[in-house]
Amino acid sequence: MEIKIVEKRENPLLHRVEVKFVVSHPKAKTPTRDEVRSLIATNMNAEKNRVILDHMHTPFGSNETRGYAKIYESVEHAKKVEPEYILIRNKIIEKKEEE
């Protein structure tokens, strides 16, 4: 599995770097969110818990996954800006149990 950063943009107001990426995975299944977050973290020299994967999509029959991620300066900044369902999806916070 190999990742290529297509576009990188600094967003100082929200304390993050916004990244568009392409992951090529020939002869392999579509990577999980966790695998892609790890790839982005190692490629961008960031901690995995600061990487928020917004979305990713693999066209039918393709071996490339395209997506959009955000790398925050700290986890606290991510918790202030991102909606709760995105934080749960990226396993930054746990889902609350309703009674």
N, C-alpha and C positions, 0 to 999 in steps of 0.2 A: 504494500500500500504506500502510495506516495502523495504528498500534498503540495499544491502550488498556490501561492498567494496571488490572486488576480489583481486585487485592489486593496490599498491600505490607506485609511484616513484617520488623522488625529482629530479628536473632539474634546478640546480642553474644558469646555463648559460642563460636560457630563463626566469628565475624568475617565475617558476611555479611548481606546483605539478600535475603529470599526474595520472589519476585514471581510472581503469576499474571497472565497476559496473554491478550488476544484480538487477533489480527491480522486485519483485514478486507482481502480482496484481490479486489474485484469485477472480473470479466472478465479475470482473470489466473490463472496456475497457482499451486499451493501453493508458498509461499516455501521456500527452502532453509534449513537450519540456520544457515548463515553469514549469510544476509540477515536472519534474525530476530535473531541475536546483534548484528548491526550496529544494527538498529532499537532494540533494548533499550539498547544502550550509549549511543546518541545521546539517547534519551529520558530515561535516568537519569543522564546526565553522568558516565559511567564509561568506562574503557578497555575495548576489545573483548576483550582477552585475559583480563580478570578476570570476564567473563560466562560462566557455565556453563549451557547449555541442557539441562535434565534430560529433559523430554519435551514433545512437541507432537502434536496430533491434529486432523485435518480430517475431519469427518463426510462421508460420501458425498454428493456433490451440493451441498455447502455452499461458501460463499465466505468462511468464517471459520475460522481456526485458533486453537485454544485450547492453552495450554501453561503450563509451570512452569519458571522459571529462578532461578539464584542468582548474586548479584553479590558477590564476595569483596573484602576490603580489599586483598589482594595475591595474586599468582599462587602464592606459596609457601604461603599458607593453603589455597588450593584444592588444591594437590598433596598436602597433609597429610590433608585430609578426604575428598576425592572418590575413588571407586574408579578403577582404572587404565583400564577400558574407557570410562568417561565422559570422562576426560581425552583419550583417543585420539579419541573421537567428536567432541569439540569442538576438536580439533587443538591442544591445549595441549602434549601430548607426542607423540613419534613412536612408532609401533608397532615393537616389537623383533622382529628377524628371528631365527627359530629355525634352528639348524644341523642 
